[in-house]
Amino acid sequence: MPDSDTVPGRLPVERALRQAVAEGILGPANPVAGFIDVRGVRDSVAGLHAAFTRVPEVLHTFAVKACSLVPVLRLLRETGMGCEVASPGELRLALDAGFPPERIVLDAPAKTRAEIAEALALGVAVNADNLDELERIGALRPPGCASVLGLRVNPQVGGGSIGAMSTATRHSKFGVALRDAGARERVVDAFLRRPWLTRLHAHVGSQGCALPLIAEGLAAAYGLAEEINERAGRRQVTSLDLGGGLPVNFADDRTLPTYADYVAALEAAEPGLLDGRYRVVTEFGRSLLAKNGFIAAVVEYVKDAGGRRVALTHAGAHIATRTVFMPEAWPLRASAYGPDGSPKRTPVVRQDVAGPCCFAGDVVAHDRELPELAEGDLVVLHDTGAYYFSTHWAYNSLPRPAVYGCAESEGRVVFATVRRAQTLREISEESGLAHADALVDSFAAVRSLS
């Protein structure tokens, strides 16, 4: 039986699958779906809040990119979370989910003037990515602006095991690179010339970054804040945005590291970080949701290739994009179930689990030992509550899958639709259906001249 069926407090996958099949939301007519454990989400948020109990002032925000689904954001709002956004679309989602502007933080490396102006008008907190952006913010700040304004710095402490997830490297595109010649003095001067600039932001990275590396980077931001305040002769920097960055254990069902481990690492690196001297903002995403979701897909065909079994399902690169293109960095556990949702008991064989995309690399699990799969069986991809079914890739015009929230109520599993499956008509509409004749009619004269 899969590990996730043995974790206390977590909704058993088998029970959820059986009920989903019985209700017809998963099966031949609906061959792939995502599922979110509502109680699990609440418990993860509670664990985050508990770990920071001793911190006098803290705003925990959820990174919208980790699960850009309005009902999920609404659930997180109800648990006391704020929201971190990195685009106009994410800001719209946060507002529609009901987050008040004062509990929203805007981070992005390439904000337009229009994006900045909107955030300032609303009172959303803004972290400038660079010194030039501070000039834009200064010019756009309305009288009586309520936004907390900060600057992102790159402590340049190095990268973790996944380069693409490491944001504090020497050449990172994010923030002001503090160890570059003259950069630190320019940052201090930028604060001294702008009394309205009161927050420092740093983010070392997420998956693949060890806690000591994360703590080292945030301690550097703390040291810079202390220097700015000393030079200013007053407490100009009043808050520190510590970013996100808690990695997720994808190897098994254990939640490692924990938020308590994160807090301990920060306190060991710099005791002043969390002692109340500064208001603290966090931006966790993946670590709150990854283990509270799974993808289930029907096996459409099974065949042999080169002496190995290949199971073709409807969960591929359009859903598990990172896993397909970087399988070593983003491996997912896969489990086998029968058509009714019960665990498979057939002999274990080495198999690939592949998706429906029309390219050879579309494999979500390579050479895994799994009970022998057959047509109509179900494959579950675990720990996919963050990013996977909420950040769809439109390759081959494959539709976005339905997503359901699930919880136990009165002894049975109940579902709520978070997002219905995308229809083929909607795919066509997104692909310019309303302008189908644009290139024919608009350029008829060009054709006649040729």
Solvent accessible surface area in square Angstrom, and as a share of the most:
residue,aa,sasa,rsa
1,M,128,0.57
2,P,20,0.13
3,D,66,0.34
4,S,6,0.04
5,D,22,0.12
6,T,95,0.55
7,V,37,0.21
8,P,129,0.81
9,G,37,0.36
10,R,43,0.16
11,L,15,0.07
12,P,33,0.21
13,V,5,0.03
14,E,29,0.13
15,R,92,0.34
16,A,1,0.00
17,L,0,0.00
18,R,105,0.38
19,Q,40,0.18
20,A,0,0.00
21,V,40,0.23
22,A,81,0.63
23,E,80,0.36
24,G,40,0.39
25,I,31,0.16
26,L,2,0.01
27,G,11,0.10
28,P,133,0.84
29,A,93,0.72
30,N,60,0.31
31,P,34,0.22
32,V,23,0.13
33,A,1,0.01
34,G,0,0.00
35,F,1,0.00
36,I,4,0.02
37,D,10,0.05
38,V,41,0.24
39,R,142,0.52
40,G,6,0.06
41,V,0,0.00
42,R,113,0.41
43,D,71,0.37
44,S,27,0.17
45,V,2,0.01
46,A,59,0.46
47,G,34,0.33
48,L,0,0.00
49,H,70,0.31
50,A,68,0.53
51,A,17,0.13
52,F,3,0.01
53,T,103,0.60
54,R,174,0.64
55,V,10,0.06
56,P,90,0.56
57,E,103,0.46
58,V,43,0.25
59,L,6,0.03
60,H,4,0.02
61,T,0,0.00
62,F,0,0.00
63,A,6,0.04
64,V,0,0.00
65,K,93,0.39
66,A,0,0.00
67,C,0,0.00
68,S,34,0.22
69,L,12,0.06
70,V,47,0.27
71,P,60,0.38
72,V,4,0.02
73,L,0,0.00
74,R,101,0.37
75,L,25,0.12
76,L,0,0.00
77,R,74,0.27
78,E,102,0.46
79,T,30,0.18
80,G,34,0.33
81,M,2,0.01
82,G,0,0.00
83,C,0,0.00
84,E,5,0.02
85,V,0,0.00
86,A,34,0.26
87,S,38,0.24
88,P,69,0.44
89,G,43,0.41
90,E,24,0.11
91,L,5,0.03
92,R,126,0.46
93,L,46,0.23
94,A,0,0.00
95,L,35,0.17
96,D,69,0.36
97,A,0,0.00
98,G,30,0.29
99,F,4,0.01
100,P,47,0.29
101,P,37,0.23
102,E,120,0.54
103,R,78,0.29
104,I,1,0.00
105,V,1,0.01
106,L,4,0.02
107,D,9,0.05
108,A,14,0.11
109,P,49,0.31
110,A,85,0.66
111,K,8,0.04
112,T,66,0.38
113,R,142,0.52
114,A,75,0.59
115,E,29,0.13
116,I,0,0.00
117,A,38,0.30
118,E,76,0.34
119,A,0,0.00
120,L,3,0.01
121,A,82,0.64
122,L,69,0.34
123,G,10,0.10
124,V,0,0.00
125,A,7,0.06
126,V,0,0.00
127,N,4,0.02
128,A,0,0.00
129,D,10,0.05
130,N,52,0.27
131,L,46,0.23
132,D,112,0.58
133,E,10,0.04
134,L,0,0.00
135,E,101,0.45
136,R,78,0.29
137,I,0,0.00
138,G,36,0.35
139,A,89,0.69
140,L,57,0.28
141,R,83,0.30
142,P,47,0.29
143,P,139,0.87
144,G,80,0.77
145,C,26,0.15
146,A,82,0.63
147,S,13,0.08
148,V,56,0.32
149,L,2,0.01
150,G,0,0.00
151,L,0,0.00
152,R,22,0.08
153,V,1,0.01
154,N,3,0.02
155,P,3,0.02
156,Q,15,0.07
157,V,21,0.12
158,G,26,0.25
159,G,42,0.40
160,G,28,0.27
161,S,100,0.65
162,I,12,0.06
163,G,59,0.57
164,A,75,0.58
165,M,34,0.15
166,S,10,0.06
167,T,19,0.11
168,A,0,0.00
169,T,40,0.23
170,R,178,0.65
171,H,151,0.67
172,S,26,0.17
173,K,143,0.61
174,F,46,0.19
175,G,16,0.15
176,V,17,0.10
177,A,22,0.17
178,L,12,0.06
179,R,159,0.58
180,D,73,0.38
181,A,98,0.76
182,G,44,0.42
183,A,3,0.02
184,R,89,0.33
185,E,91,0.41
186,R,122,0.44
187,V,0,0.00
188,V,0,0.00
189,D,56,0.29
190,A,3,0.02
191,F,0,0.00
192,L,62,0.31
193,R,142,0.52
194,R,20,0.07
195,P,85,0.53
196,W,54,0.19
197,L,0,0.00
198,T,34,0.20
199,R,5,0.02
200,L,1,0.00
201,H,1,0.00
202,A,1,0.01
203,H,37,0.17
204,V,2,0.01
205,G,0,0.00
206,S,21,0.13
207,Q,17,0.07
208,G,22,0.21
209,C,2,0.01
210,A,59,0.46
211,L,27,0.14
212,P,99,0.62
213,L,30,0.15
214,I,2,0.01
215,A,3,0.02
216,E,87,0.39
217,G,0,0.00
218,L,1,0.00
219,A,24,0.18
220,A,32,0.25
221,A,3,0.03
222,Y,15,0.06
223,G,31,0.30
224,L,0,0.00
225,A,0,0.00
226,E,56,0.25
227,E,49,0.22
228,I,0,0.00
229,N,14,0.07
230,E,143,0.64
231,R,113,0.41
232,A,29,0.22
233,G,69,0.66
234,R,117,0.43
235,R,114,0.41
236,Q,2,0.01
237,V,0,0.00
238,T,65,0.38
239,S,5,0.03
240,L,1,0.00
241,D,2,0.01
242,L,2,0.01
243,G,0,0.00
244,G,5,0.05
245,G,6,0.06
246,L,8,0.04
247,P,21,0.13
248,V,15,0.08
249,N,25,0.13
250,F,17,0.07
251,A,80,0.62
252,D,32,0.17
253,D,12,0.06
254,R,148,0.54
255,T,74,0.43
256,L,77,0.38
257,P,30,0.19
258,T,49,0.29
259,Y,20,0.08
260,A,61,0.48
261,D,59,0.31
262,Y,0,0.00
263,V,7,0.04
264,A,57,0.44
265,A,20,0.16
266,L,1,0.00
267,E,57,0.26
268,A,87,0.67
269,A,47,0.36
270,E,42,0.19
271,P,96,0.60
272,G,3,0.03
273,L,0,0.00
274,L,7,0.03
275,D,73,0.38
276,G,34,0.33
277,R,104,0.38
278,Y,1,0.01
279,R,85,0.31
280,V,0,0.00
281,V,0,0.00
282,T,0,0.00
283,E,14,0.06
284,F,1,0.00
285,G,8,0.08
286,R,16,0.06
287,S,21,0.14
288,L,0,0.00
289,L,1,0.01
290,A,1,0.01
291,K,22,0.09
292,N,8,0.04
293,G,5,0.05
294,F,16,0.06
295,I,1,0.01
296,A,0,0.00
297,A,1,0.01
298,V,9,0.05
299,V,1,0.00
300,E,67,0.30
301,Y,138,0.53
302,V,44,0.25
303,K,110,0.46
304,D,93,0.48
305,A,58,0.45
306,G,93,0.89
307,G,83,0.80
308,R,87,0.32
309,R,55,0.20
310,V,21,0.12
311,A,0,0.00
312,L,46,0.23
313,T,4,0.02
314,H,44,0.20
315,A,2,0.01
316,G,0,0.00
317,A,0,0.00
318,H,4,0.02
319,I,4,0.02
320,A,0,0.00
321,T,42,0.24
322,R,74,0.27
323,T,2,0.01
324,V,11,0.06
325,F,115,0.48
326,M,72,0.32
327,P,38,0.24
328,E,153,0.69
329,A,26,0.20
330,W,4,0.01
331,P,58,0.36
332,L,2,0.01
333,R,40,0.14
334,A,14,0.11
335,S,15,0.10
336,A,7,0.05
337,Y,0,0.00
338,G,6,0.06
339,P,82,0.51
340,D,71,0.37
341,G,0,0.00
342,S,25,0.16
343,P,15,0.09
344,K,33,0.14
345,R,176,0.64
346,T,52,0.31
347,P,98,0.62
348,V,89,0.51
349,V,50,0.29
350,R,120,0.44
351,Q,0,0.00
352,D,14,0.07
353,V,1,0.01
354,A,8,0.06
355,G,7,0.07
356,P,49,0.31
357,C,9,0.06
358,C,106,0.64
359,F,58,0.24
360,A,105,0.81
361,G,38,0.37
362,D,4,0.02
363,V,18,0.11
364,V,3,0.02
365,A,1,0.01
366,H,83,0.37
367,D,46,0.24
368,R,65,0.24
369,E,114,0.51
370,L,13,0.06
371,P,27,0.17
372,E,55,0.24
373,L,2,0.01
374,A,51,0.39
375,E,127,0.57
376,G,24,0.23
377,D,3,0.02
378,L,3,0.01
379,V,3,0.01
380,V,0,0.00
381,L,3,0.01
382,H,5,0.02
383,D,7,0.04
384,T,0,0.00
385,G,2,0.02
386,A,2,0.02
387,Y,32,0.12
388,Y,13,0.05
389,F,2,0.01
390,S,11,0.07
391,T,76,0.44
392,H,39,0.17
393,W,88,0.31
394,A,75,0.58
395,Y,71,0.27
396,N,78,0.40
397,S,66,0.42
398,L,38,0.19
399,P,48,0.30
400,R,73,0.27
401,P,6,0.04
402,A,8,0.07
403,V,0,0.00
404,Y,28,0.11
405,G,5,0.05
406,C,2,0.01
407,A,26,0.20
408,E,82,0.37
409,S,49,0.32
410,E,176,0.79
411,G,63,0.61
412,R,114,0.42
413,V,2,0.01
414,V,54,0.31
415,F,41,0.17
416,A,64,0.49
417,T,87,0.50
418,V,23,0.13
419,R,45,0.16
420,R,142,0.52
421,A,48,0.37
422,Q,18,0.08
423,T,61,0.35
424,L,137,0.68
425,R,156,0.57
426,E,45,0.20
427,I,24,0.12
428,S,44,0.28
429,E,92,0.41
430,E,118,0.53
431,S,86,0.55
432,G,32,0.30
433,L,63,0.31
434,A,95,0.74
435,H,132,0.59
436,A,73,0.56
437,D,87,0.45
438,A,41,0.31
439,L,142,0.71
440,V,82,0.47
441,D,98,0.51
442,S,80,0.52
443,F,108,0.45
444,A,40,0.31
445,A,68,0.53
446,V,92,0.53
447,R,162,0.59
448,S,92,0.60
449,L,157,0.78
450,S,125,0.81
